[in-house]
Structures are given as C-alpha cells and as structure tokens.
Amino acid sequence: MISFIKGTIRDIYSDPCSIIVLANAVGYQINLPVFVYESINASGIKKNDQIELEIYYHVTERQPKPLLVGFRHSAERTFFEQLVQVEGIGPIKAASALVLPVSVIAAAIETEDITTLQQLPGIGNRAAQKVIATLKGKVSATALLRDRLDLDNKSASEQLSIRNEAIEALLTLGYRNNEAKSQVDGVINNSNEIIESVEEILKEVFKNQINQK
C-alpha cells in the first residue's frame, strides 16, 4: 500500500484536479481534492518541481483499479479517512466534496453548521446530517488546525461564496450549469492571486470568451 510519495511533478491538471508524480521512474496519477490543488497552486509549485504528498490508497474487489488521493499534510489525510467512513460517502465523493480546507469543514461539523456543509459538492441536507451524526466530537483537533491556504484575510467560506455567486450570475445570463462552473473554476484555478469579487471573475470569464473567438 502507498501512504507517502516524493518525486517530480510531471503534469498538473485542473479538471479534474489531479497530478502526475514521477518517483523512481514510475509515474503515479494522484487525485487532488480542490483545496489541495489550490494550496499547491498558491504555493507556486509547478511542473518539474519536487513535491511530497501524503497518500490515501483505496482498492476493493468492486473497484480493482487503485485510487490515490493526495494531501500535503498527514492531518488532512486523517480527516479524509474519517470522512469516507460516513455512510454513503466513498473516497471519490469525499475527494470531490473537499473544496474547503479540512479545518473549515471540521469546524462546521463540530458546530453543526449544515449550511456550510451543504455548500460542498455532492453534500445535500441528508448527507450533511449524516456527516455531523457520525463525526461530531471526533474532528475537534482538525477544526483547530490553521488553514493551509493563504487567503489574505478572506475566509475560505467567503471564497466559496464568491465562487457560487459568480456561477449563479452566469446561470441568469443563460449559461448551462456545467458550463458556468467550468468557466468560473477555470478563472479561479488559473489566477495567481486571491479573487476579491464576483465582478472580477465575470470580467475574466468574458475576456476569455472574447479571446477564444
């Protein structure tokens, strides 16, 4: 079983968030939760740089193809291992849901903040209640961790709110749901700075579309 990897970045992909790490002449495809991808991006780490990742390894008879999920810190992997124990939330769904730092999600669990949990992709009201029922009282240490992203005095939930508002704005303009999400996430993932407003995102979306014509 793989629990840790150190090597050279061969490729980084934003959709879906993943990374190819070359270690001992073997290339490993590793899925990244969004918050891990954004942390790597914010750190200025790029192709051909060295990287170290904590690995969650998953393989079953029903899913014989190994699934590797990468984290920058062991505490993040530990939280992920707790999250996948919740009924109905497997590794793939859990990885897709982690768009916020684990400390923010853990704090929401400990304070029974269903509103924040429902903002996570794939987590509706029922799933949020299951997460709280299963993990409350077990993730308090994670909730006390400092967030890994440099958000320049903006909380992670504020960043998520800006993203969601930008998506809603595009939907009102006639964009399809998947298209709106793709356009907004593309702007956020390709930005080297913290996004400050919905208007900033929309401006970049429209500029990108003009450049593509």
C-alpha positions as CSV (number, residue, x, y, z in Angstrom):
1,M,0.0,0.0,0.0
2,I,1.2,3.5,-0.8
3,S,1.0,6.0,2.1
4,F,3.5,8.6,1.0
5,I,5.2,9.8,-2.2
6,K,8.1,12.1,-3.0
7,G,9.0,12.9,-6.6
8,T,9.0,15.2,-9.5
9,I,5.8,16.7,-10.9
10,R,5.3,15.6,-14.5
11,D,1.8,17.1,-15.1
12,I,-0.8,19.0,-13.1
13,Y,-4.5,19.0,-14.2
14,S,-7.2,21.4,-13.0
15,D,-10.3,19.4,-14.4
16,P,-10.5,17.1,-12.7
17,C,-7.9,18.2,-10.1
18,S,-5.0,15.7,-10.3
19,I,-1.3,15.4,-10.6
20,I,1.2,13.0,-12.1
21,V,4.2,12.4,-9.9
22,L,7.3,10.7,-11.2
23,A,9.0,8.7,-8.5
24,N,11.7,6.1,-9.1
25,A,10.9,6.1,-12.9
26,V,7.3,5.4,-12.2
27,G,4.5,7.9,-12.9
28,Y,1.7,7.9,-10.3
29,Q,-1.6,9.5,-11.1
30,I,-2.9,11.1,-7.9
31,N,-6.3,12.7,-7.4
32,L,-6.3,16.0,-5.5
33,P,-9.2,17.5,-3.5
34,V,-9.8,21.1,-4.8
35,F,-8.4,22.7,-1.6
36,V,-5.1,20.7,-2.0
37,Y,-4.9,21.7,-5.7
38,E,-5.4,25.3,-4.8
39,S,-2.8,25.1,-2.0
40,I,-0.3,23.7,-4.4
41,N,-1.2,26.4,-7.0
42,A,-1.0,29.2,-4.4
43,S,2.5,27.9,-3.3
44,G,3.8,28.5,-6.8
45,I,4.6,24.8,-7.2
46,K,4.7,23.8,-10.9
47,K,5.7,21.2,-13.4
48,N,9.2,19.7,-12.9
49,D,9.2,20.8,-9.2
50,Q,9.7,18.4,-6.4
51,I,6.7,17.5,-4.2
52,E,5.9,15.4,-1.2
53,L,2.3,14.1,-0.7
54,E,0.6,12.0,2.0
55,I,-1.4,9.4,0.1
56,Y,-4.8,7.8,0.7
57,Y,-4.8,4.4,-1.1
58,H,-8.1,2.7,-2.0
59,V,-8.7,-0.5,-3.8
60,T,-11.5,-3.1,-3.5
61,E,-12.8,-6.1,-5.4
62,R,-15.6,-3.9,-6.8
63,Q,-13.0,-1.3,-7.7
64,P,-9.8,-3.1,-8.6
65,K,-8.2,0.0,-10.1
66,P,-6.2,1.7,-7.3
67,L,-7.4,5.2,-6.4
68,L,-4.7,7.5,-4.9
69,V,-5.8,10.7,-3.2
70,G,-3.0,13.2,-2.3
71,F,-2.7,15.6,0.7
72,R,0.1,18.0,1.8
73,H,-0.3,17.1,5.5
74,S,-1.0,13.9,7.4
75,A,-3.8,15.6,9.4
76,E,-5.6,16.3,6.2
77,R,-5.4,12.6,5.2
78,T,-6.6,11.6,8.6
79,F,-9.7,13.8,8.3
80,F,-10.3,12.3,4.8
81,E,-10.1,8.8,6.3
82,Q,-12.7,9.8,8.8
83,L,-15.0,11.3,6.2
84,V,-15.1,8.2,4.0
85,Q,-16.4,6.2,7.0
86,V,-19.7,8.2,6.8
87,E,-22.4,6.0,5.2
88,G,-22.9,6.9,1.5
89,I,-19.6,8.9,1.2
90,G,-16.9,6.9,-0.5
91,P,-13.4,8.1,-1.5
92,I,-14.4,9.6,-4.9
93,K,-17.3,11.6,-3.4
94,A,-15.3,12.7,-0.5
95,A,-12.4,13.9,-2.7
96,S,-14.9,15.9,-4.8
97,A,-16.5,17.4,-1.8
98,L,-13.3,18.9,-0.2
99,V,-13.4,22.3,-1.8
100,L,-12.6,23.9,1.6
101,P,-9.7,23.3,3.9
102,V,-10.3,20.4,6.2
103,S,-10.2,22.7,9.3
104,V,-13.1,24.7,8.0
105,I,-15.2,21.6,7.3
106,A,-14.3,20.0,10.6
107,A,-15.3,23.3,12.4
108,A,-18.7,23.1,10.5
109,I,-19.2,19.5,11.7
110,E,-18.4,20.4,15.3
111,T,-20.7,23.4,15.3
112,E,-23.4,21.6,13.4
113,D,-23.2,24.2,10.6
114,I,-25.3,22.4,8.0
115,T,-25.3,25.5,5.7
116,T,-21.6,25.3,5.2
117,L,-21.6,21.5,4.7
118,Q,-24.3,21.8,2.1
119,Q,-22.1,24.1,0.0
120,L,-19.7,21.1,-0.5
121,P,-20.3,19.5,-3.9
122,G,-22.4,16.3,-3.6
123,I,-23.4,17.0,0.0
124,G,-27.1,17.7,0.4
125,N,-29.1,18.2,3.6
126,R,-29.4,14.4,4.4
127,A,-25.7,13.8,3.8
128,A,-24.7,16.8,5.9
129,Q,-26.8,15.4,8.8
130,K,-25.1,12.0,8.4
131,V,-21.7,13.6,8.5
132,I,-22.5,15.5,11.7
133,A,-24.1,12.5,13.3
134,T,-21.0,10.3,12.5
135,L,-18.1,12.7,13.1
136,K,-19.2,15.3,15.6
137,G,-16.9,15.1,18.6
138,K,-14.3,13.2,16.6
139,V,-12.8,16.0,14.5
140,S,-12.3,18.8,17.0
141,A,-8.5,18.6,16.7
142,T,-8.8,19.1,12.9
143,A,-11.0,22.1,13.5
144,L,-8.2,23.8,15.4
145,L,-5.7,23.4,12.6
146,R,-4.7,26.6,10.8
147,D,-6.0,26.7,7.2
148,R,-3.3,25.7,4.7
149,L,-4.3,28.3,2.1
150,D,-3.2,31.9,2.2
151,L,-6.5,33.7,1.9
152,D,-5.3,37.3,2.6
153,N,-7.8,37.9,5.4
154,K,-10.6,36.3,3.4
155,S,-12.1,33.2,5.0
156,A,-12.4,30.1,2.9
157,S,-16.2,30.3,3.2
158,E,-16.1,33.8,1.7
159,Q,-14.1,32.5,-1.2
160,L,-16.6,29.7,-1.8
161,S,-19.4,32.3,-1.6
162,I,-17.8,34.4,-4.3
163,R,-17.4,31.3,-6.5
164,N,-21.1,30.3,-6.0
165,E,-22.4,33.9,-6.7
166,A,-20.4,34.1,-9.9
167,I,-21.9,30.8,-11.0
168,E,-25.4,32.0,-10.2
169,A,-24.7,35.2,-12.2
170,L,-23.7,33.2,-15.3
171,L,-26.8,31.0,-14.9
172,T,-29.0,34.1,-15.0
173,L,-27.3,35.0,-18.2
174,G,-28.3,31.7,-19.8
175,Y,-25.2,29.6,-19.3
176,R,-25.7,25.9,-18.6
177,N,-24.8,24.7,-15.1
178,N,-21.7,22.7,-16.1
179,E,-20.5,25.4,-18.4
180,A,-20.9,28.1,-15.7
181,K,-19.0,26.0,-13.1
182,S,-16.3,25.3,-15.7
183,Q,-15.8,28.9,-16.6
184,V,-15.7,30.1,-13.0
185,D,-13.4,27.4,-11.7
186,G,-11.1,28.0,-14.7
187,V,-10.7,31.6,-13.8
188,I,-10.1,30.8,-10.1
189,N,-7.7,28.0,-10.8
190,N,-5.6,30.0,-13.3
191,S,-5.4,33.0,-11.1
192,N,-2.1,33.6,-9.3
193,E,-3.9,35.9,-6.8
194,I,-6.8,35.7,-4.4
195,I,-10.1,36.5,-6.2
196,E,-11.6,39.6,-4.5
197,S,-15.1,39.8,-6.0
198,V,-17.7,38.3,-8.3
199,E,-17.2,41.1,-10.8
200,E,-13.5,40.2,-11.1
201,I,-14.5,36.6,-12.0
202,L,-17.1,37.6,-14.5
203,K,-14.7,40.1,-16.2
204,E,-12.2,37.3,-16.7
205,V,-14.8,34.9,-18.0
206,F,-16.0,37.4,-20.6
207,K,-12.4,38.2,-21.5
208,N,-11.5,34.6,-22.0
209,Q,-14.5,34.1,-24.3
210,I,-13.6,37.1,-26.5
211,N,-10.0,35.7,-26.8
212,Q,-11.3,32.3,-27.9
213,K,-13.3,33.8,-30.8
